[in-house]
Each structure stands twice: as structure tokens, then as C-alpha cells.
Amino acid sequence: TVLLKKCAKKKIYLIITEGFRTKEHQDELYAQGRTKPGKIVTNSKGSNYASQHMWGIAFDIAIKYKKDLYDPATIKKVAKIAKKIGLAWGGDWKSFVDTPHFYLPKWGSTATELKRIYKTPDIFKKSWKKIVTRDKGLLLWKATSKLTGSHLRIPKGAKVEVLFVSSKSWYAKVCYKNKVGHVNKKYLK
């Protein structure tokens, strides 16, 4: 959401068109332009776990307005903003240039390192779990502003799925018992 907000300040309104992909969805996309009608949109089969989307570290965008949907100049502006907040851009790739694609650069421009360390996306997702360490537990806030109220209190020792950790603010975005919200990141281990 940081990218969407920063782009909106520049009057560029984005839509997230793809995020996490299951093996089945990745295989459907791979079939496009090969065994099913359509244009080839990926070189990664679901069974080989080569797509960054399958690991939850990538997303694709489009511009909100149909006339600008994949406008190269606008997407380059988005890429410049994305890089300033620490994302990497598929438009910088030398082969299979993917301009609507953005990803977390920690793992490189491919899923090779993730596959080497974790083998499968399911094993990688288990590494997203953290434990609440605060004696009183943690409030799960509805938004990054504590004025919005809280969903519930997460008890000490509970496991939460970490979706995002802010590097510039107090919070981590987590999922607990199918509720998504924000907690104080310093009380997660």
C-alpha cells in the first residue's frame, strides 16, 4: 500500500492485478499462449516454483485508467517511486522484460535462492510466523493509526503470520485467526 499511496500523491492511480499465485494458477498462466489461447505472459510453470509470485514476494500493477493501463512512460514513473521505497522492477530485466512486475529484491531477480533454501513456497511461508512476546499480549489494530480501534488482543505466546514489517514506523502487518491488522513490531520474535 505504500507504493499505491506514494503514486497517488503524484496523481498516478494503480491497481494490483496479480499478487500471490498458487501452483494451479501459475500453471494456468503458463498454458496461456502455449496450450490455451492468449499471449505468453510467463516462462514459469507452477511445478518448478520459479515465479516470484508463488513465493509471495512479487506483484503486478496496471494504471487505473483504461487509456493508460500499461502506458510505458507512466509505469517508468511508478518504477522510479518503487525503487525509492526499496522495491525492484521487472522492467530492468535483460530477458523477458516485465514492466508491470515489482518484487522484494532481498531474494534476487529470480526465485533460485528461495528454492535453494526453502524448496517450496509452503515451507517458506512457515518462516513468516512470529511469536508474541509481550506479557500483556498485543492489540491487533485495524489500521496503522491507533485511532481506528482494535480487532482483538493477541495473547503472549500466540503465533501470528507476518505479512509486512514497516522499516519506518512502529508496526508489523499480521494475520491472526483470519483477522488482518497491525501490531507493535518490537514484541514479535
trRosetta pair geometry for C-beta under 8 A, 3 or more apart (Angstrom, degrees):
i j d omega theta_ij theta_ji phi_ij phi_ji
1 4 5.3 -53 -151 39 46 116
1 5 6.1 46 152 -21 74 105
2 5 5.9 -58 -149 38 29 109
2 6 6.2 25 156 -16 66 109
2 85 5.6 170 124 -166 127 154
3 6 5.9 -57 -142 39 29 107
3 7 6.1 27 159 -16 65 110
3 14 7.1 -19 124 36 98 160
3 78 7.4 58 180 -168 110 91
3 81 6.6 121 -145 118 77 109
3 82 5.6 20 -122 -99 123 81
3 85 6.3 -152 -78 54 76 149
3 87 6.8 3 -77 -8 131 150
3 102 7.2 101 -106 120 169 170
4 7 6.0 -59 -146 40 26 108
4 8 6.2 30 154 -24 63 108
4 14 5.3 -123 -114 56 78 113
4 16 7.7 -62 -70 -41 123 99
5 8 5.6 -52 -145 33 30 114
5 9 6.8 37 153 -24 62 99
6 9 5.8 -47 -158 25 34 115
6 10 7.2 18 148 -4 61 105
6 81 5.1 166 120 -177 122 124
6 84 7.8 -164 175 76 158 119
6 85 6.6 -163 -9 -43 160 136
7 10 5.8 -66 -159 45 40 103
7 12 4.1 -80 179 82 95 102
7 13 7.1 158 120 -86 107 21
7 14 5.4 54 83 -19 156 113
7 77 7.9 112 -131 119 93 97
7 78 5.8 10 -107 -116 130 85
7 81 5.7 158 -76 83 76 165
8 11 7.3 39 -171 -86 38 20
8 12 7.0 -106 -75 66 28 54
8 13 6.0 53 -104 -97 79 69
8 14 7.9 -99 -55 13 79 83
10 77 6.9 -157 131 158 148 124
10 81 7.0 -136 5 -73 146 141
12 63 6.8 -75 -167 -127 85 100
12 74 6.1 161 -131 -166 117 100
12 77 6.2 -177 -69 103 156 125
12 78 6.1 -153 143 -75 149 89
12 81 7.9 -173 57 -1 141 152
13 63 7.0 86 73 -168 61 67
13 64 3.8 -26 106 4 105 138
13 65 7.2 84 61 -22 109 86
14 61 4.9 -33 -162 -160 117 123
14 62 7.2 136 -158 72 66 38
14 63 6.6 -58 -105 -110 55 42
14 64 6.5 -106 -74 -40 5 87
14 78 6.8 104 -82 -122 126 135
15 61 6.6 137 71 -160 49 67
15 62 4.9 -19 60 62 103 89
15 63 7.5 36 14 118 88 6
15 64 5.5 124 -34 -92 97 64
16 19 6.0 28 160 -56 124 102
16 59 5.4 -35 -149 177 107 129
16 60 7.3 112 -165 74 59 50
16 61 6.1 -45 -104 -100 46 69
17 60 4.9 -55 65 99 97 100
17 61 6.4 136 6 -134 93 14
17 62 5.0 68 -44 -11 128 105
17 100 6.9 -9 38 161 129 139
18 21 6.8 -1 -174 -60 106 108
18 53 6.1 -37 148 -121 113 140
18 59 6.3 172 91 -156 62 56
18 60 4.0 34 42 30 102 111
19 53 6.9 141 142 -147 24 94
19 56 7.8 22 159 -134 86 61
19 58 7.9 171 -152 98 43 52
19 59 4.7 -8 -106 -109 67 98
19 60 7.9 -130 -60 24 41 68
20 53 6.3 148 -139 175 24 74
20 54 7.5 76 -163 -125 65 22
20 56 4.9 1 -100 -99 105 77
21 25 4.6 -132 -161 88 89 119
21 26 4.8 107 135 -60 128 87
21 29 7.4 -43 -149 2 149 138
21 46 7.7 -122 133 -108 110 98
21 51 6.3 -21 59 109 134 142
21 53 4.0 43 7 128 111 118
21 54 5.3 -56 74 -76 90 63
22 25 4.7 95 51 8 79 100
22 26 6.9 -142 93 -5 41 87
22 46 7.4 14 124 -141 56 132
22 54 7.6 66 -152 -123 9 83
23 26 5.8 -58 -149 37 29 112
23 27 6.4 30 152 -20 65 106
23 46 3.7 111 -169 169 62 120
23 47 6.7 71 -163 -72 113 47
23 49 7.9 -41 -101 -79 95 72
23 54 6.9 61 -78 -131 57 125
24 27 5.8 -54 -150 35 30 111
24 28 6.6 33 150 -21 63 103
24 46 6.5 93 -44 -135 15 172
25 28 5.5 -49 -151 32 35 115
25 29 6.6 33 152 -16 65 103
25 46 7.3 127 62 -91 47 130
26 29 5.8 -55 -151 38 33 110
26 30 6.3 36 150 -22 66 107
26 42 7.2 -101 -159 111 76 164
26 44 6.4 -55 -173 111 117 97
26 45 6.9 95 132 166 105 29
26 46 3.5 136 78 -85 108 86
26 51 5.3 -161 -130 19 128 147
26 53 7.0 167 -90 81 105 115
26 54 5.7 -11 -57 -69 147 114
27 30 5.4 -52 -144 36 33 115
27 31 6.5 38 154 -25 64 103
27 45 6.3 32 -104 -164 71 72
27 46 3.9 -62 -43 7 83 125
27 47 7.0 56 -83 -23 110 82
28 31 5.8 -54 -153 30 30 113
28 32 7.2 45 147 -34 59 95
28 36 7.7 -9 -165 21 64 159
29 32 5.6 -38 -162 9 39 120
29 41 5.6 -81 -174 75 100 113
29 42 5.0 51 129 16 114 130
30 34 6.9 -17 147 19 64 140
30 42 5.6 -71 -85 83 64 109
30 43 7.9 50 -124 -174 90 11
30 44 6.6 -109 -86 89 113 42
30 45 4.9 71 -124 -102 170 56
30 46 6.7 -132 -2 -17 132 75
31 34 5.6 -112 -156 60 38 103
31 35 4.8 -57 -157 55 92 95
31 36 4.4 58 133 6 103 112
32 36 5.4 -45 -94 78 44 106
32 37 7.6 -23 -144 95 67 35
32 38 4.0 -46 -163 84 97 129
32 39 6.8 5 148 69 109 39
32 40 6.5 154 104 -107 82 35
32 41 5.7 8 84 14 136 101
32 42 7.9 77 50 26 109 86
33 36 7.5 -2 3 73 32 67
33 37 7.9 27 -72 170 39 24
33 38 5.3 -81 -48 94 71 70
33 39 5.3 10 -75 170 124 17
33 40 3.6 -122 88 -58 157 64
33 41 7.2 149 -3 -8 130 66
34 40 6.9 74 -42 -97 83 97
38 41 7.5 -35 141 -18 117 107
40 43 7.7 45 169 -72 116 64
42 51 6.4 -8 -160 -95 136 122
43 50 7.7 -62 101 106 79 137
43 96 5.7 -91 -10 -94 128 157
44 48 6.6 -130 -161 70 76 106
44 50 4.0 -147 -131 81 111 101
44 51 4.0 163 99 -55 152 85
44 54 7.8 -136 138 -8 136 124
44 111 7.9 79 -130 15 146 130
45 48 4.9 77 65 9 95 100
45 50 7.2 61 44 25 59 110
46 49 7.7 30 177 -68 41 46
46 51 7.6 -32 -100 14 50 124
46 54 6.9 147 -138 -92 68 138
49 54 5.6 -138 -142 103 63 147
49 55 7.5 82 -177 -58 93 93
49 111 6.2 -137 138 129 77 146
49 114 7.8 -128 148 103 113 108
49 115 5.6 139 101 -97 120 107
49 120 6.2 -133 -90 -126 153 54
49 121 6.2 -167 -138 -28 113 91
50 54 7.9 69 54 28 29 133
50 110 7.0 -34 -166 -171 84 96
50 111 5.3 175 -154 45 36 121
50 112 8.0 20 -131 -62 80 62
50 115 7.6 -14 -91 -49 55 141
51 54 4.7 96 74 -6 94 101
51 55 7.6 -175 101 0 59 84
51 58 7.6 -115 163 49 77 139
51 111 6.6 26 67 -26 16 142
52 55 5.7 -64 -159 41 44 108
52 57 5.1 -85 -177 74 96 93
52 58 3.6 79 112 -18 114 134
52 101 7.9 107 55 -175 130 118
52 103 4.9 -20 155 -120 158 139
52 107 7.6 154 -125 82 102 129
52 110 7.5 -139 -59 -156 97 26
52 111 5.5 -167 -79 -64 56 96
53 56 7.7 46 -179 -69 35 26
53 58 5.0 -77 -71 72 58 107
53 59 7.5 105 -110 -87 87 37
53 60 7.9 -22 -86 -20 123 97
54 111 7.2 10 59 -105 102 159
54 121 5.0 -122 148 -56 85 145
55 58 7.6 64 60 4 88 92
55 107 7.4 -93 123 84 154 174
55 111 5.6 167 -22 -126 138 114
55 114 5.1 2 -122 165 151 168
55 121 5.1 -141 -98 -109 52 98
55 124 5.8 -16 -147 91 88 164
56 121 7.0 124 -8 -158 93 113
56 124 7.6 -177 31 112 110 121
56 125 6.9 93 -1 -91 145 92
57 103 5.4 53 130 -162 87 93
57 104 4.4 -92 -166 33 99 107
57 106 7.8 -117 -148 50 136 96
57 107 6.0 12 164 24 174 135
57 114 7.6 -157 -1 -67 142 149
58 101 6.2 -2 -174 -168 120 92
58 102 6.7 163 -152 87 70 43
58 103 3.9 -25 -97 -97 90 97
58 104 7.5 -119 -66 10 57 71
59 101 7.8 166 90 -146 32 52
59 102 5.9 -16 64 62 76 90
59 103 7.7 160 18 -83 54 56
60 98 7.8 -81 -108 164 106 110
60 100 4.5 47 -165 126 91 106
60 101 5.3 -31 -98 -90 82 60
60 102 7.5 154 -98 17 31 73
61 75 7.6 159 85 -124 110 93
61 78 6.6 -140 87 165 152 158
61 100 5.2 -153 56 -166 58 85
61 102 6.8 27 -10 0 111 116
62 69 5.1 -20 -172 -168 111 74
62 70 6.2 -54 -131 -68 84 73
62 100 6.3 -4 -72 -133 60 134
63 68 4.1 -66 103 115 147 101
63 69 5.6 -159 53 -126 85 15
63 70 7.1 -168 12 -62 96 24
63 71 5.9 -12 7 22 151 100
63 74 5.3 22 -78 119 145 147
63 75 7.3 -110 -43 -64 106 77
63 78 8.0 -143 -80 -43 90 138
64 68 7.8 20 57 71 52 110
65 68 4.8 50 75 30 97 103
65 69 7.3 -120 93 -58 46 57
66 69 5.7 -1 -152 -50 37 105
67 71 7.8 26 126 -58 62 123
68 71 4.2 -47 -156 -12 71 131
68 74 5.3 48 -175 -2 117 162
70 75 6.6 5 -167 -45 55 136
70 99 7.2 106 -170 88 98 120
70 100 6.3 -63 -123 -62 100 116
71 74 4.1 58 84 17 111 113
71 75 6.4 169 83 -14 55 86
72 75 5.8 -59 -142 40 29 108
72 76 6.3 33 158 -23 65 104
72 99 6.8 -53 -121 -166 72 168
73 76 5.7 -52 -152 31 31 114
73 77 6.9 33 149 -19 62 101
74 77 5.6 -51 -156 31 37 113
74 78 6.6 39 146 -19 66 102
75 78 5.3 -47 -149 35 40 116
75 79 6.4 47 149 -25 66 100
75 91 7.0 149 133 -64 113 146
75 99 5.0 67 136 158 149 114
75 100 6.6 -80 -131 -85 135 58
76 79 5.4 -47 -147 32 34 116
76 80 6.7 40 152 -23 63 100
76 91 7.2 -153 -96 146 68 167
76 99 8.0 -45 -62 -154 64 118
77 80 5.7 -49 -154 29 33 114
77 81 6.8 30 149 -14 63 104
78 81 5.8 -59 -155 39 34 110
78 82 6.0 37 149 -24 69 109
79 82 5.4 -52 -142 36 32 115
79 83 6.3 34 158 -21 65 103
79 89 4.3 40 -139 -106 107 158
79 91 5.6 -65 -93 41 151 137
79 92 7.9 151 -167 -37 136 94
79 99 7.7 -76 -57 -158 129 78
79 102 7.7 -166 -110 -91 68 103
80 83 6.1 -53 -150 32 27 110
80 84 6.9 29 150 -21 59 105
81 84 5.8 -58 -158 31 34 114
81 85 6.9 12 154 -4 66 106
82 85 6.3 -71 -155 44 32 97
82 87 4.1 -63 173 67 95 123
82 88 7.9 -82 133 31 113 6
82 89 6.0 115 85 -70 135 102
82 102 5.3 -111 -157 -129 152 135
83 86 7.7 89 -171 -42 31 9
83 87 6.5 -92 -78 68 34 68
83 88 7.3 57 -103 -106 78 36
83 89 6.6 -53 -61 -19 97 114
86 104 7.9 9 134 -134 95 68
86 105 7.3 -130 171 22 69 109
86 167 7.5 77 -19 18 161 149
87 102 4.8 14 164 -178 135 111
87 103 6.8 134 -166 63 87 26
87 104 6.9 -64 -123 -90 68 41
87 105 7.1 143 -166 -23 29 95
88 92 7.1 -89 -178 38 86 132
88 102 7.0 152 77 -159 45 61
88 103 5.3 -32 65 68 96 80
88 104 7.3 42 17 144 97 8
88 105 3.9 110 -34 -75 123 101
88 109 6.8 -120 139 -95 148 80
89 92 5.2 96 80 -7 89 100
89 99 7.6 8 173 -141 103 48
89 101 7.2 121 -167 88 50 66
89 102 5.8 -24 -103 -105 60 72
90 93 5.5 -20 -167 -7 58 118
90 97 6.9 127 144 -173 79 46
90 98 3.3 -45 151 76 139 92
90 99 6.4 -128 88 -65 93 14
90 100 7.3 -15 56 63 128 39
90 101 3.1 36 -5 72 146 112
90 102 7.0 -104 -5 -62 89 32
90 103 7.1 82 -52 -5 88 107
91 97 6.0 42 -138 -173 44 97
91 98 7.0 -107 -61 77 48 42
91 99 4.1 52 -85 -111 104 68
91 101 7.6 165 -30 52 64 79
92 109 8.0 -115 88 -113 101 134
93 96 6.2 -34 121 78 141 67
93 97 5.3 -178 71 -103 91 52
93 98 6.4 30 27 18 136 82
93 109 6.4 152 -96 -178 96 135
94 97 7.7 -73 155 -69 5 87
98 101 3.8 19 123 8 115 132
103 107 8.0 -81 154 55 117 101
103 109 7.6 123 69 -130 139 50
104 107 6.5 59 96 12 93 96
105 108 7.3 49 -171 -84 59 14
105 109 7.7 -6 -131 -68 75 64
107 111 7.1 11 140 -122 131 44
107 113 5.1 -165 -165 69 77 119
107 114 5.3 15 -158 -47 140 100
108 112 6.7 -40 81 49 142 97
108 113 5.4 116 15 -2 124 126
110 113 7.7 120 83 3 78 78
111 114 4.8 -58 -167 48 73 117
111 115 5.6 78 133 -28 89 101
112 115 5.8 -60 -149 36 27 110
112 116 6.4 28 154 -22 64 106
113 116 5.6 -51 -146 33 33 114
113 117 6.3 19 160 -8 66 109
114 117 6.2 -64 -144 44 27 100
114 118 5.6 -29 179 32 68 114
114 121 7.9 26 152 -91 128 63
114 124 5.9 8 -168 -92 106 145
115 118 7.1 -72 -113 59 16 74
115 119 6.6 45 -165 -122 55 21
117 124 7.9 83 93 -95 99 94
118 121 7.6 70 118 -94 131 21
118 123 4.5 174 -178 95 90 107
118 124 4.0 60 164 -68 168 83
118 127 7.2 -96 -103 -12 127 131
119 123 5.6 44 57 30 94 149
120 123 5.0 96 60 6 81 99
120 124 7.1 -142 100 -3 45 89
121 124 5.3 -56 -147 39 38 116
121 125 6.2 43 155 -26 70 102
122 125 5.8 -49 -148 30 31 113
122 126 7.2 39 151 -25 59 97
123 126 5.8 -46 -162 21 37 116
123 127 7.7 40 144 -21 60 96
124 127 5.8 -52 -168 23 43 113
124 128 7.8 50 140 -28 64 95
125 128 5.5 -37 -167 10 50 119
125 161 7.8 -5 176 -143 90 116
126 129 6.1 -30 -175 0 51 115
128 161 5.3 34 117 -161 113 75
128 162 5.0 -149 -180 53 78 78
128 163 7.4 49 -175 -75 131 38
129 159 5.0 -3 -168 -172 114 112
129 160 7.0 150 -149 75 62 35
129 161 6.0 -39 -92 -98 64 56
129 162 7.2 169 -104 2 12 87
130 159 7.2 151 75 -151 31 63
130 160 5.8 -25 63 61 82 86
130 162 5.2 54 -3 -41 116 120
130 172 7.7 0 39 126 154 163
130 174 7.6 -92 47 -112 111 129
130 188 4.0 35 143 -179 142 108
130 189 6.3 147 -167 68 92 24
131 157 6.3 -19 -171 -148 108 32
131 158 7.1 156 -149 78 64 33
131 159 5.7 -38 -93 -95 69 63
131 160 7.8 151 -101 16 21 76
131 188 7.1 140 65 -156 36 61
131 189 5.5 -31 60 66 89 81
132 137 6.1 30 147 -142 146 58
132 138 5.3 -136 -138 2 124 112
132 154 5.3 172 -60 120 157 111
132 155 6.9 146 75 101 142 35
132 156 5.5 -130 110 -123 100 37
132 157 6.5 -38 66 20 86 22
132 158 5.0 18 18 51 120 82
132 160 6.6 74 -46 -12 93 114
132 183 7.6 -86 -106 177 104 156
132 187 6.1 19 -155 137 68 102
132 188 6.6 -36 -96 -99 47 64
133 156 6.8 26 -171 -145 15 90
133 187 5.2 -152 54 -170 83 68
133 188 6.9 176 2 -98 97 13
133 189 5.1 62 -49 -4 129 113
134 137 6.1 -93 87 17 97 2
134 138 5.7 105 41 -60 131 83
134 156 6.1 -130 81 -94 47 96
134 184 7.7 56 -39 68 146 120
134 187 4.0 -17 -34 -147 107 138
135 156 5.7 -12 -132 -67 23 149
136 153 7.9 -77 150 -164 77 128
136 156 7.4 98 48 -46 16 108
137 153 4.9 80 109 166 136 99
137 154 5.3 -178 -175 86 102 49
137 155 4.5 -62 -98 -118 126 29
137 156 5.3 -108 -75 -35 64 64
137 158 7.4 41 -133 11 100 120
138 153 7.0 160 81 -158 31 64
138 154 4.8 -11 60 54 86 103
138 183 4.5 47 152 -150 141 118
138 184 6.1 -146 -136 32 116 87
138 187 5.6 166 -75 90 122 139
139 150 4.2 -70 -179 -121 109 155
139 152 7.7 -180 -148 99 58 28
139 153 5.7 -41 -94 -101 58 69
139 154 7.7 173 -97 12 8 80
139 183 7.1 167 78 -117 47 77
140 150 5.8 116 69 -168 51 94
140 151 4.5 -41 94 49 109 107
140 152 5.5 11 36 57 115 68
140 153 7.4 -171 2 -98 81 18
140 154 5.7 88 -46 -30 103 105
140 174 7.2 -103 -125 72 102 105
140 176 5.9 -131 -88 43 146 127
140 179 6.1 87 132 113 152 121
140 181 3.9 103 167 68 87 137
140 182 7.3 128 -166 53 53 34
140 183 6.0 -37 -104 -68 58 96
141 144 7.4 103 108 -101 132 17
141 145 7.9 -164 167 80 134 33
141 146 5.7 -81 -120 -110 142 62
141 148 6.5 95 179 65 93 103
141 149 7.5 148 -146 98 68 30
141 150 5.2 -61 -96 -102 49 79
141 151 7.6 156 -136 1 4 81
141 171 7.4 -83 50 -118 127 134
141 181 5.3 168 72 171 39 112
141 182 4.4 -37 65 64 102 90
141 183 7.1 163 13 -76 86 41
142 148 4.4 -118 68 125 109 120
142 149 5.7 25 3 77 125 74
142 150 6.6 -162 -21 -115 79 25
142 151 6.1 126 -73 -46 77 84
142 181 5.6 -57 -94 -122 26 110
142 182 7.7 -23 70 20 15 92
143 148 4.2 75 30 6 107 163
143 181 7.8 -69 -38 -146 26 79
143 182 6.7 6 148 6 14 129
144 166 7.7 84 -124 -51 127 152
144 169 6.6 23 -164 133 125 157
144 171 5.6 -142 -126 21 84 155
144 182 5.4 129 -91 -70 54 172
145 148 5.4 101 81 -20 88 100
150 153 7.4 51 136 -65 142 61
150 181 7.2 89 -149 177 67 158
151 179 4.8 157 162 172 159 144
151 181 5.2 -149 0 -40 125 151
152 176 7.8 -131 72 96 115 120
152 177 7.7 -25 59 56 152 132
152 179 6.7 101 20 61 115 165
154 158 4.9 -129 177 65 92 145
154 160 6.4 2 -157 -66 158 122
154 176 5.2 -60 -101 -168 124 171
154 183 6.8 -36 26 -98 137 141
155 158 5.0 108 65 -31 72 115
158 176 6.7 52 141 -143 131 125
160 174 4.2 14 159 -179 128 136
160 175 6.7 155 -172 68 80 42
160 176 4.7 -44 -115 -75 95 101
160 183 7.1 52 108 11 178 150
160 188 7.0 -78 53 -120 120 119
161 174 6.2 142 73 -164 49 75
161 175 4.4 -15 61 55 109 98
161 176 7.5 -178 22 -68 74 52
162 165 6.4 2 -178 -51 123 96
162 172 5.6 -42 -138 170 100 127
162 173 7.6 101 -165 77 58 54
162 174 5.5 -39 -102 -102 49 87
162 188 6.9 108 -82 171 123 156
163 172 7.9 137 47 164 64 79
163 173 4.6 -61 70 105 106 98
163 174 6.2 175 8 -102 88 26
163 175 6.1 82 -40 -20 116 94
163 180 7.0 11 -5 -141 154 110
164 172 6.8 175 91 -162 51 60
164 173 4.2 23 50 38 97 113
165 172 4.5 -19 -106 -112 73 94
165 173 7.8 -138 -68 22 33 68
165 185 5.5 98 -145 -126 97 138
166 169 4.1 -24 131 50 149 89
166 170 7.2 16 69 46 131 29
166 171 5.3 53 12 66 126 71
166 172 7.0 -141 10 -84 75 43
166 173 7.9 91 -35 -20 88 86
166 185 7.0 -147 44 -32 80 144
170 184 5.8 -41 160 -127 100 74
170 185 6.7 179 161 16 44 93
170 186 7.8 -53 -161 -10 74 100
171 182 4.2 -6 -164 -173 139 113
171 183 6.6 128 -148 65 80 30
171 184 6.7 -67 -102 -99 57 33
171 185 5.9 117 177 -31 15 96
172 182 7.0 154 73 -151 35 65
172 183 5.7 -25 59 63 87 82
172 184 7.8 22 15 120 86 13
172 185 4.0 112 -31 -95 100 92
172 188 6.0 -36 27 4 156 153
173 180 6.9 19 177 -178 94 95
173 181 7.4 -153 -146 118 65 19
173 182 5.6 -38 -97 -94 60 74
174 180 7.3 -174 95 -143 36 58
174 181 6.9 -22 61 67 74 59
174 182 7.4 122 18 -116 78 25
174 183 5.5 -11 17 10 129 115
174 188 7.8 -179 -72 -94 141 145
175 178 7.0 3 -177 -115 102 18
175 179 7.0 158 -154 76 60 37
175 180 5.0 -27 -97 -92 79 76
176 179 5.8 -28 70 60 70 89
176 181 7.7 -51 28 37 100 96
183 187 7.0 -96 153 64 110 106
183 188 6.9 104 100 -51 125 115
184 187 5.2 56 89 12 99 107
185 188 5.8 -58 -159 23 50 115
